[in-house]
Amino acid sequence: MAEDKDSGMQKKGVDFSKRAFLKTALIGGIAVASGSMIAKKISSNMPKADLKSAYVDDEIQQDKAMKGKEYVLMSKEEKDQMVQMFASEYSYKA
């Protein structure tokens, strides 16, 4: 019975031999290797940003923005209003 199934598969063009498996595995390995090499070349050719100067520029802009601001305490009424605002918009969903 098992021989009938194997012979039926051979007639339909399906090859279950070791050679076909190794061929498929080899083609898959080559595809993965070439894909990774292409990805490596693309990533290595990307322009490198000067991250340190970008970081310093960003920090300078933040310092300028924060210079004009001052710390002000909220009053009890402002805190209660803010809590009520959040509580009124909150809806519990289970």
N, C-alpha and C positions, 0 to 999 in steps of 0.2 A: 504494500500500500504506500509506504514512504517512497519507494522507488518510482511509483507512478507519479507522485507529486513532483519529485526531482526532475523526472524526464519531461513532465508537463511544463515546468518552469524553463527548462532548456529550450523547448520548442518556441516559447513566447519571447525568447531573446534575453532572458534574465540569466546572468552568469554568476554563480556563487563560488567560483574557484578562488584559490588563494591569490592567483596572479591578478585577477580583477580587483580583489580587495587591496592588494599592495599598490596597484596602479592608482586606485582612487585615493589611497592614503598619501601616496607620493605627490600627486597633483594638489591635494589639499595642503600638504606641508609647504610646497613651493608657493602656493598662493598666499598662505599666511606669512611666510618669510619675506616675500616680495612686498606685501602690503605693509609690513612693519618697517622695511627699509625705506619705502617711499614716505611713510609718515615721519620717520626720523630725519630724512633729508628736508622735508618741508618745514619741520619744526626747527631744525638747525639753521635754516636760511631766513627765518623770521627776524626782522630787525629787533635788536635788543634796546629797550628803553633805558635811559639813564635813571634808574629808580631812586638813587640817593638824592639827586637834584630835584626830582619830582616830589619826593617826600619833604625836602626842605622848603620848596615853594609852597606846598600845601600847608605846611605848619606856619609859615609866615602869613599866609592869607587867613588862617584861623586866628592867629594872634591879633591881626588887625581887626577882625570882626569882633573879638571878645573885648578889646580895649574900650570900646564905647559903651559897654554894658556894665551894669552894677547889680549887686545882689540885694534884693528887696524881699523882706519877710512878708508872707501872706497874713492877712488878719484872720481872726477866727470866723468871721462872716464869709469871707472869700472861700475859705476851706469848706465850710458847710454848704455853700452854693455849689462848689465843684463836686462834692460828694453827692448832693441831690441830683445834679445833672447826670452823673454816671449811673446812679441808682435808678433814675426814671427811664433811662434808655436801655438798661440791662433787661434781658429776657432770658429766663432759664430754659434751656432746651435739653431734655433728657434723651 
